[in-house]
Amino acid sequence: MVAKPRIALIIGSTRPTRYADAPAQWMLKQAQARGDMEVELVDLRDHPLPFFDEMASNLWMPSQNPEAVRWQERIAGFDGYIFVVAEYNHSITGVLKNALDQAYKEWTRKPFTAIGYGGTGAVRAVEHLRMIGVELQMVSTHAAVHIGGGDFMAVHPAFGNKPIEDVEASLLPSAKTALDELVWWAKATMAAKAAEA
């Protein structure tokens, strides 16, 4: 019997005016309502990482910067990840890319999904995240949650400023599928690692 996967929900923006908190809290609620995972919020604001300046990835040698090491220790114990993704110029935020680069061994052979937001629902950023994840030897779910178009305009504080629950009917099916896939892959990779041990 595989243990319940531990999942980190990582907020990938640190801007003072970020919108990320609303989708993060909504996704946290969806994940916590299930009985098949334990989920914990991890905020990049709590990890003031330097721009990556190590001699090499921690795959090849230990990191020297104490914040980088603290970050690696923070994410190491999770079995999978949900990234909250803002789209900046067709990609993920610089702080999220830097956080991904500041670790390697901790991400490897673990699954992830995403909840993206923006005019196009952060589809391009999530696709870019998937490419980065593959290079880190992660497993991406097929499904992700995208808050875009009219839904995004309705909930963003600069426009409609409605609660996210007002548009959740269009988000719940993809959230269920993404979380179902995340748990499946988390259990599969946990079992494979246990078999290797």
N, C-alpha and C positions, 0 to 999 in steps of 0.2 A: 504494500500500500504506500503510494507516494504521499508525502506530507503536503499540506496546503501551501501553495506557492506564496512567497512574500514578494509583493509588488511595490515598486517605488513609482509614485506619480510625480514626475519632475517638471516643475514650472520653468520653462525655457526662456523667460524674459525677466530683466531686472529693472526696466525703466520705471521711474516713479509714477508715470501715468499709464502703465500697462493695463490692458484689459484681461490679461491672463488669469486673474484670480477667479473671475466668474466661471469660465469653462473648467478651471481646475476644481473648484468646489462642486460643480455639477457632476463632473466625471468621478470625483471622489465618492459622491453620494451614490452614483450608479454602481460603482465597484463594491462599496461597503454593503449595499443591499443584497449582494450575492453571498452565498455561504461557502464558495469554493476558492477564496483567496483572502489574504490579509494585505491591505493596502495602506501605505504611509505616504504622506505628502513630503516632498523634498524640494525646497525652494533655493534656486541659485543665488538669491539675495543673501542667503546664510553662508555662502561659500565665495568669499572674495578672491577668486583665483587670478593669478597673474596671467598675462598672455603666455602661451606655452613657450618656455625657454629652457627646457631640459636638454641634456646632451642627446637623449634619444627617448623613444617611447618606453614606458615602464615594462613593455614586453621584453625589452633587451637589457635594461638596467634600471635599478631603483630610482625613483624621482627624488630630488633633493629638496624642493620647496616644501615647507611644512603644510601650506594650504593645499597643495596638490596631493600630498600624502593623506591629509585629513579627508579630502574629497574621495580619494580611492577607497579609504576605509569606510566612508559613509555608504557608498554604493555597492561595495563588495558583497554584502550579505543578502542582497535581493536576488530573486530567481527570475525576475522580469521587470519590464519598465513600461510606463505610459508617459509619453512626452506631450507636454502642452506646448503647441507650436504656433508662434506668430510668424507671418511671412514678411520678410524684409527683402525687397528687390529680387523676388523669385527664389529666395532661399531661407534657411533658418537664421535665427539671430546669431550675431557674433559670439555672444556669451554661451549659447548652447553649443556651437561648434567648438569653442575653446574647452568647454567642460567635457565634451566627448573626447577631444584630443588629449586631455590631461589624464586619461586612464586608457587601458587596453585590456589587460588580463581580466579586469573586473566585468567587462562587457561580454567577453567571448562566450559563445555558445549559450546565450540567453536571448529570449524573445522580447520583442517590444511592439507596441502599437502607439497611436497618436490621436490627439484631438487638436485639430487645427482651426484657426479662425482668421477671417479677413475677407476681402471682397470676393475672392475665389475660394474661400474656405481653406486657404493655405495648401491647396493641392500641390503646387510646385515645390513648396518648402518640404512637405511631407515626402514627396518623391525624392528630393535631395537627401533628406534624413535617411531614407531607405538605402540609398547608395552608400552613404557614410557607414550605416549600420552593417552592410554587407562587408565592407572593408575591415570593420572591427570584429568580424566573424559572428555577428548577431543574426537572429532570425526575425524577419519582419512578418507581422500578420498581413493577410491580404486586405482586410477591412481596416478602416480608420473612420473617425468622426470628423466631419467638415462643417463648420458653421460659416456659411457664405451667403452671398447674394442678399435677397430680401430678409432672410433670417438674421444675418449679421447687421444689416442696417436697422432692424427692429430692436436689437438688444444692445448695440454699442452706445455708450454714454453720449457720444457726440451727435447721435442721430435719434433713434427712438427711445433709447434708455429703458427698455422694458426688461423685466426679469427673464432669464434664460428659459424658465419654465413655460413662458408664452410660446416658445418655438420648439419645445422639446419633442413634440409629436413627430417632427421630421428627423430628429436626432436619435431617438431611442432605438429604432431598428439597427442602425449602424453601430451604435454603442454596444448593444447586446452581441452582435456578431463579432465585433472587434474584441470584446472581453472574453467571449467564448473561445475564440481562436488563441488569444493570449494565454488563457488557462491551459488549453490543450497543449500548446507548444511548451509552456513552462513545465507541465508534468512530464512531457516527453523528454525534454532536455535534462530535467532532474533525474529521471529514471536512467537515462543513458550515462550520466555522470556517476550515479551510484553503482551502475554495473561495471564501470571502469575502475572504480576505487578498490 
